[in-house]
Amino acid sequence: MRRVKQIILSTILLTIFSVSAHAQCAMCRGTLESSVAGGDTTTASNLNIGILYLFVAPYILFAVLGYFWYRTSKRNGQKNKALSSITG
């Protein structure tokens, strides 16, 4: 229980004292503004695809880990059930 309280407190403190950051570096922003102003939207489109790729990757990782965790716990539950039926 103490560990859970530490995690919750750490999360709250990190959320409260977080530092705001700009979404893009100056070079990326300048390149995008000049390419869009010139009528070329492929650079902006490619950057958006890259952002989506980076955004989705952690969710896929957590989904795969969650699946393996579920599968392992289900197998362990079946083993425990089989052992309890044998031992009476």
C-alpha positions in Angstrom: 0.0 0.0 0.0 2.9 2.3 0.7 4.3 1.8 -2.8 1.0 2.8 -4.3 0.9 6.0 -2.3 4.4 6.8 -3.4 3.5 6.3 -7.1 0.3 8.4 -6.8 2.1 11.2 -5.0 4.9 11.2 -7.5 2.5 11.3 -10.4 0.6 14.2 -8.8 3.8 16.2 -8.1 5.1 15.6 -11.7 1.8 16.7 -13.1 1.7 19.9 -11.0 5.3 20.9 -11.5 5.6 20.0 -15.2 7.4 22.4 -17.5 5.6 23.5 -20.6 7.3 22.9 -23.9 6.8 24.0 -27.4 5.3 21.5 -29.8 8.0 21.9 -32.5 11.6 23.0 -32.7 12.3 26.3 -34.5 13.8 24.6 -37.5 10.8 22.3 -38.0 8.3 25.1 -37.6 10.2 27.4 -40.1 10.5 24.6 -42.7 6.8 23.8 -42.4 5.7 27.4 -42.6 7.8 28.1 -45.7 6.8 24.9 -47.5 3.1 25.4 -46.8 3.3 29.1 -47.8 4.9 28.0 -51.1 2.1 25.6 -51.8 3.9 22.3 -50.9 2.0 20.4 -48.3 3.9 17.1 -48.6 6.4 18.1 -45.9 3.6 18.9 -43.5 1.8 15.7 -44.4 4.9 13.7 -43.8 5.5 15.3 -40.4 1.9 14.6 -39.4 2.3 10.9 -40.4 5.5 10.8 -38.3 3.8 12.3 -35.3 1.0 9.8 -35.6 3.5 7.0 -35.8 5.2 8.2 -32.6 1.9 8.6 -31.0 0.5 5.1 -31.7 3.7 3.1 -31.0 3.4 3.2 -27.1 -0.2 2.2 -27.3 0.6 -0.8 -29.4 3.4 -1.8 -27.0 1.0 -1.6 -24.0 -1.7 -3.5 -25.8 0.8 -6.3 -26.6 2.0 -6.4 -23.0 -1.5 -6.4 -21.7 -2.4 -9.3 -24.0 0.5 -11.4 -22.8 -0.3 -10.5 -19.2 -3.9 -11.5 -19.6 -3.0 -14.8 -21.4 -0.5 -15.7 -18.6 -2.9 -14.9 -15.8 -5.6 -16.9 -17.5 -3.3 -19.9 -17.9 -2.2 -19.6 -14.2 -5.9 -19.5 -13.2 -6.6 -22.6 -15.1 -3.6 -24.4 -13.5 -4.7 -23.3 -10.0 -8.2 -24.5 -10.7 -6.9 -27.9 -11.9 -4.7 -28.2 -8.8 -7.5 -27.3 -6.4 -9.8 -29.9 -8.0 -7.1 -32.6 -7.6 -6.3 -31.7 -4.0 -10.0 -31.6 -3.1 
